[in-house]
Amino acid sequence: MFYVQRDAQGLLIRVEAAAYAEATETLPADHHEIQAWYANEVMEVSLKQLKQSDLEMIRVLDDLIQVLTSKGVIRVTDLPAAAQAKLMDRNQAREALGGLSHLIDDEETGLI
């Protein structure tokens, strides 16, 4: 059984397994609204994890491009104009913050 609170339109705004003061009713675990609530919560957690992973990968790709260009494997001019502009903006912002030295923690482990 779950304790729930609804908004003025009757939509769930809080669901808890334990009773709480603002709870207005209870619903069984197999109720469609409870199932939808937890399915949505799982999706939100997954999206947050994916967004965080995207931010981390941007840093890795940025560093990778820097290394490849510094070794002469690729040139910035090999990239499309939009990518060049974004890289230049990021390079300027990174230089203003002191370069690459603090972007990836030396204690991080993994392949890269």
KALIN-V189812 format. One record per helix or strand of 2 or more residues. SS is the DSSP state (2 for helix, 1 for strand). FROM is the first residue (numbers start at 1). TO is the last residue. If there is no record, write none. Layout:
# KALIN-V189812
SS,FROM,TO / SS,FROM,TO
This chain:
# KALIN-V189812
1,2,6 / 1,12,16 / 1,25,27 / 2,32,70 / 2,76,78 / 2,81,96
